[in-house]
Amino acid sequence: MSGSGARPPLPPAVAIVGIHGHGASHVRRARALEERGVLRLCALVDPRPDESSAVPATGGVGALRHGEHATGDAIPWFPTLGDLLSAPEPEVRPDVVVLSTPIPTHLALASAAMRAGVDVLLEKPTTASLAEHAELVAVAQETGRLCQVGFQTFASHAVAAVEQAVREGQIGEVTGVGAVGTWVRTTGYWQRAPWAGKRRTGGRDVVDGVVTNPLAHAVATALRIAGATTTADVSDVDVDLFHANPIEADDTSSVRVTTRSGLRCGFGLTLCAPERTPATIVVHGTEGRIELAYETDRVRVVTGSVDLDKQYGRDELLEDLLAARREPGRRLACDVRDTGAFMRVMEAVRTAPEPRQIAAEHITWHGEGADRHPVVTDVARWCERVAVQHRTFTELGAPWAHA
Ligand SMILES: NC(=O)c1ccc[n+]([C@@H]2O[C@H](COP(=O)([O-])OP(=O)(O)OC[C@H]3O[C@@H](n4cnc5c(N)ncnc54)[C@H](O)[C@@H]3O)[C@@H](O)[C@H]2O)c1
């Protein structure tokens, strides 16, 4: 042994839990970070391995050829998080887990990880209910572990730029915040998982509708820009939920939020538009407006004298979490506590009366088979009115909102 100098610290070990569906993109991103030496992908967890690529278990631990290491080694695979956390092999022990599993599993998995001393990146929506959110915040508090939630817009430089423009008074005094999301989701989307489009399943809350899942980023990001991140930052929520698809949950909804400071927000959201357009958040002020296309990090500032359009970048939530591990006291981009305002909306959706069916006369069906999707007449126009006027579809007199 030469004894010259200490070894460089090993990169943190990261495990991905939930590897199919959206989890596949976490596996891809973790592998890219592994190639850069930022982390070591130590394990994959899912009750459902990729059958075609699983290799025989060794010592109780399976391994997947799917997502092989840069080194060519297979990545150890475990059917449950409990199996991973209790595994005797030190090399599979994670410092961080990424949880990309169905909504009803979030609280239990994130709590188990933090109690085992592991930091967490938890996919949105944070939990299935406000009570579960409070429980998760308590576990983070008690264990001192980091819990980042997967609202990737919170790590966008565009969002930070909008917040700065608002602070600097570039559009005068803010008079309201709106969000418009007019997307398309097909029959195949609702059939992809047993919990898709459900409000409850097997006695558990799921709350998988347009407001709380596909367009959850619109809600959480608009609230953050309106200054509402924690549970206490929201004073009132009104939701008005509808569906055109044959699902339990909502696919066409309007939401009004009043923040603690009295600012009003209106969100018009649908998955039944004729075509997908960029989801947009608009901050209205006495001297102009700011438009944020949060999927692409584009910001437009419009005042009497200025019309500026600018493209921004964004950080990755996993890298941000790893940076917070290295730098004690550094704020997470999307700390679990900062999703409380979003969870107030989620709770209003969860406890609202069942979404109302939009009458057939207001719906046109397009496409075939798994691509079939409903289009609600004039839905984009009504969503824009919700965002500008902060009134619900029913209050605005949208034709489908009247029986
Ligand atoms: N941030 C985003 O942009 C974004 C996009 C899509 C989905 N999501 C979120 O990601 C999460 C997963 O969504 P999805 O559509 O991929 O779901 P999915 O049901 O398609 O996939 C979930 C995966 O988790 C696995 N799984 C289920 N229970 C598990 C458990 N107890 N332990 C380990 N693995 C388990 C399943 O086998 C499956 O592989 C949800 O919270 C969803 O809202 C986020």
The ligand as a Tripos MOL2 file, in Angstrom:
@<TRIPOS>MOLECULE
LIG
   44    48     1     0     0
SMALL
NO_CHARGES

@<TRIPOS>ATOM
      1 N1        -43.2310   13.7260  -12.8230 N.am      1 LIG1
      2 C1        -43.8680   13.3610  -13.9200 C.2       1 LIG1
      3 O1        -43.8320   14.0350  -14.9300 O.2       1 LIG1
      4 C2        -44.6470   12.0640  -13.9310 C.ar      1 LIG1
      5 C3        -45.0830   11.5110  -15.1440 C.ar      1 LIG1
      6 C4        -45.7910   10.2970  -15.1130 C.ar      1 LIG1
      7 C5        -46.0520    9.6740  -13.8920 C.ar      1 LIG1
      8 N2        -45.6290   10.2600  -12.7320 N.ar      1 LIG1
      9 C6        -45.8890    9.6150  -11.4320 C.3       1 LIG1
     10 O2        -45.0860    8.4540  -11.3270 O.3       1 LIG1
     11 C7        -45.7410    7.4770  -10.5010 C.3       1 LIG1
     12 C8        -45.8640    6.1700  -11.2780 C.3       1 LIG1
     13 O3        -46.7410    6.3870  -12.3630 O.3       1 LIG1
     14 P1        -46.8230    5.3700  -13.6100 P.3       1 LIG1
     15 O4        -47.8060    5.9730  -14.5390 O.co2     1 LIG1
     16 O5        -45.4730    5.0320  -14.0720 O.co2     1 LIG1
     17 O6        -47.4740    4.0910  -12.8810 O.3       1 LIG1
     18 P2        -47.5110    2.5610  -13.3900 P.3       1 LIG1
     19 O7        -48.5780    1.9000  -12.5960 O.co2     1 LIG1
     20 O8        -47.5530    2.5520  -14.8770 O.co2     1 LIG1
     21 O9        -46.0680    2.0190  -12.9500 O.3       1 LIG1
     22 C9        -45.7480    1.8890  -11.6010 C.3       1 LIG1
     23 C10       -44.6050    0.8870  -11.4320 C.3       1 LIG1
     24 O10       -44.4390    0.6470  -10.0340 O.3       1 LIG1
     25 C11       -44.4430   -0.7680   -9.8020 C.3       1 LIG1
     26 N3        -44.9590   -0.9800   -8.4500 N.ar      1 LIG1
     27 C12       -46.2410   -1.0110   -8.0310 C.ar      1 LIG1
     28 N4        -46.2880   -1.1740   -6.6940 N.ar      1 LIG1
     29 C13       -45.0020   -1.2470   -6.2620 C.ar      1 LIG1
     30 C14       -44.4070   -1.4100   -4.9880 C.ar      1 LIG1
     31 N5        -45.1470   -1.5110   -3.8850 N.pl3     1 LIG1
     32 N6        -43.0530   -1.4530   -4.9200 N.ar      1 LIG1
     33 C15       -42.2860   -1.3340   -6.0360 C.ar      1 LIG1
     34 N7        -42.8110   -1.1620   -7.2750 N.ar      1 LIG1
     35 C16       -44.1430   -1.1180   -7.3810 C.ar      1 LIG1
     36 C17       -45.3040   -1.3470  -10.8930 C.3       1 LIG1
     37 O11       -45.0360   -2.7310  -11.1100 O.3       1 LIG1
     38 C18       -44.8850   -0.4780  -12.0610 C.3       1 LIG1
     39 O12       -43.6890   -0.9550  -12.6340 O.3       1 LIG1
     40 C19       -47.0920    8.0970  -10.1180 C.3       1 LIG1
     41 O13       -46.9780    8.7360   -8.8720 O.3       1 LIG1
     42 C20       -47.3130    9.1010  -11.2240 C.3       1 LIG1
     43 O14       -48.1850   10.1440  -10.8540 O.3       1 LIG1
     44 C21       -44.9260   11.4230  -12.7400 C.ar      1 LIG1
@<TRIPOS>BOND
     1     1     2 1
     2     2     3 2
     3     2     4 1
     4     4     5 ar
     5     4    44 ar
     6     5     6 ar
     7     6     7 ar
     8     7     8 ar
     9     8     9 1
    10     8    44 ar
    11     9    10 1
    12     9    42 1
    13    10    11 1
    14    11    12 1
    15    11    40 1
    16    12    13 1
    17    13    14 1
    18    14    15 2
    19    14    16 1
    20    14    17 1
    21    17    18 1
    22    18    19 2
    23    18    20 1
    24    18    21 1
    25    21    22 1
    26    22    23 1
    27    23    24 1
    28    23    38 1
    29    24    25 1
    30    25    26 1
    31    25    36 1
    32    26    27 ar
    33    26    35 ar
    34    27    28 ar
    35    28    29 ar
    36    29    30 ar
    37    29    35 ar
    38    30    31 1
    39    30    32 ar
    40    32    33 ar
    41    33    34 ar
    42    34    35 ar
    43    36    37 1
    44    36    38 1
    45    38    39 1
    46    40    41 1
    47    40    42 1
    48    42    43 1
@<TRIPOS>SUBSTRUCTURE
     1 LIG1         1 GROUP 0 **** ****
